[in-house]
Amino acid sequence: MTHVDENTIGAGASDASAQSTALPAETTPRFVRFKSASYRVLSRAAYWSPVLVALVLFGQVSFRGLRPSMAEARRLASAEVSLDERHDRAVAENRETAAHLAARQDPVFRERQRRLRVIEPPLPTTTIPEPSARTDDGS
């Protein structure tokens, strides 16, 4: 009785079945070759996809995100000076208007204004003399 290793029996059987399923390239059907080629391409694309996504994201930020935002920041910095001046003028005008409003609510101020209107009549406005009426002969 000879001793037969179980691993060699199983390995021999699987080798035989693998050899029977693996056909030479000339005899394999076209769709099987296409399927294996597309599988290789897709597996490589999936393998490199994280790198490609990172490159696309970096390109997006650098060309469409970072450069326009830096240009916008420079434009806004230059516009900030004129905006500050406009704001200061508006605040000063607001203070002046508030002071006038507070003065108009003061009874003493109102009485002085009334007396000025009664004592000193307003100056007559100058009018432009009207041209003389035309005569019928056009002169």
C-alpha distance (Angstrom), angle and dihedral (degrees) to the residues before:
residue distance angle dihedral
M1 . . .
T2 3.76 . .
H3 3.72 125.4 .
V4 3.81 113.8 -120.1
D5 3.76 118.6 -165.5
E6 3.78 112.8 -131.0
N7 3.80 92.8 -143.3
T8 3.77 92.2 58.9
I9 3.76 92.1 50.4
G10 3.79 92.5 50.0
A11 3.78 92.7 43.0
G12 3.77 92.8 49.3
A13 3.75 91.7 49.8
S14 3.78 93.5 49.2
D15 3.80 91.8 46.7
A16 3.75 90.2 52.9
S17 3.80 92.3 49.4
A18 3.81 91.2 45.8
Q19 3.77 90.7 51.5
S20 3.76 91.6 50.0
T21 3.82 93.6 51.8
A22 3.79 96.4 42.6
L23 3.77 105.0 78.9
P24 3.78 123.6 -172.0
A25 3.82 115.6 -94.4
E26 3.80 92.6 -107.3
T27 3.78 93.1 56.9
T28 3.83 99.2 40.1
P29 3.77 114.3 102.7
R30 3.78 117.2 -104.4
F31 3.84 96.2 -116.8
V32 3.83 90.5 54.9
R33 3.81 91.3 54.1
F34 3.82 90.6 46.0
K35 3.79 90.8 48.0
S36 3.78 92.8 52.5
A37 3.82 92.5 45.4
S38 3.80 92.7 49.2
Y39 3.79 89.4 46.6
R40 3.80 90.4 55.2
V41 3.80 92.0 48.5
L42 3.79 93.4 47.1
S43 3.79 93.0 46.3
R44 3.83 90.7 51.7
A45 3.81 90.7 47.7
A46 3.80 91.0 50.0
Y47 3.81 89.9 48.0
W48 3.83 93.0 53.5
S49 3.81 97.1 35.6
P50 3.86 95.8 98.8
V51 3.80 90.0 54.9
L52 3.80 92.5 46.6
V53 3.80 92.2 47.8
A54 3.80 90.7 51.5
L55 3.81 91.2 49.5
V56 3.80 92.6 48.9
L57 3.79 91.1 48.4
F58 3.79 91.7 48.9
G59 3.80 90.6 49.4
Q60 3.80 91.2 48.9
V61 3.79 92.9 51.7
S62 3.78 95.2 43.5
F63 3.79 99.0 45.0
R64 3.77 105.0 28.4
G65 3.76 104.2 18.9
L66 3.77 112.5 32.6
R67 3.79 102.8 35.3
P68 3.83 97.1 48.7
S69 3.79 91.1 43.6
M70 3.82 91.0 51.8
A71 3.81 90.2 49.4
E72 3.81 89.6 49.0
A73 3.81 90.1 50.1
R74 3.82 90.7 53.4
R75 3.82 91.3 48.0
L76 3.79 92.1 49.2
A77 3.81 91.8 47.9
S78 3.79 90.5 55.4
A79 3.81 91.9 45.2
E80 3.80 90.9 49.8
V81 3.81 92.1 73.5
S82 3.80 94.3 55.8
L83 3.79 90.8 42.4
D84 3.82 91.0 53.5
E85 3.82 90.2 51.8
R86 3.81 91.4 49.6
H87 3.79 90.5 48.3
D88 3.81 92.4 50.5
R89 3.83 90.7 50.4
A90 3.81 91.1 48.7
V91 3.81 91.9 49.5
A92 3.82 91.2 49.5
E93 3.81 91.0 48.6
N94 3.80 89.9 48.6
R95 3.81 91.2 51.9
E96 3.81 91.1 48.7
T97 3.81 91.8 49.4
A98 3.80 91.2 47.6
A99 3.82 90.0 50.8
H100 3.83 90.8 51.2
L101 3.78 90.9 48.0
A102 3.80 92.0 49.9
A103 3.83 90.2 48.4
R104 3.80 92.2 51.3
Q105 3.79 89.5 54.8
D106 3.83 90.8 55.3
P107 3.85 111.3 98.4
V108 3.81 93.3 -148.1
F109 3.82 91.4 54.3
R110 3.81 91.0 49.0
E111 3.80 92.1 51.0
R112 3.81 91.6 50.3
Q113 3.79 90.5 50.3
R114 3.80 91.1 49.4
R115 3.83 92.1 50.6
L116 3.78 92.0 48.4
R117 3.78 90.1 53.6
V118 3.82 91.8 49.4
I119 3.82 97.8 43.6
E120 3.75 100.7 38.9
P121 3.76 112.9 38.8
P122 3.75 113.3 -150.4
L123 3.76 117.0 -91.4
P124 3.79 114.1 -96.4
T125 3.72 113.3 -105.0
T126 3.74 115.6 -119.7
T127 3.74 114.3 -115.2
I128 3.74 127.5 -154.2
P129 3.80 110.2 -115.4
E130 3.73 112.6 -113.1
P131 3.78 116.9 -119.4
S132 3.76 114.6 -103.6
A133 3.75 117.5 -94.6
R134 3.77 114.3 -89.9
T135 3.68 121.3 -115.0
D136 3.74 123.7 -132.6
D137 3.79 94.3 -104.4
G138 3.86 92.1 61.3
S139 3.82 96.4 -114.1
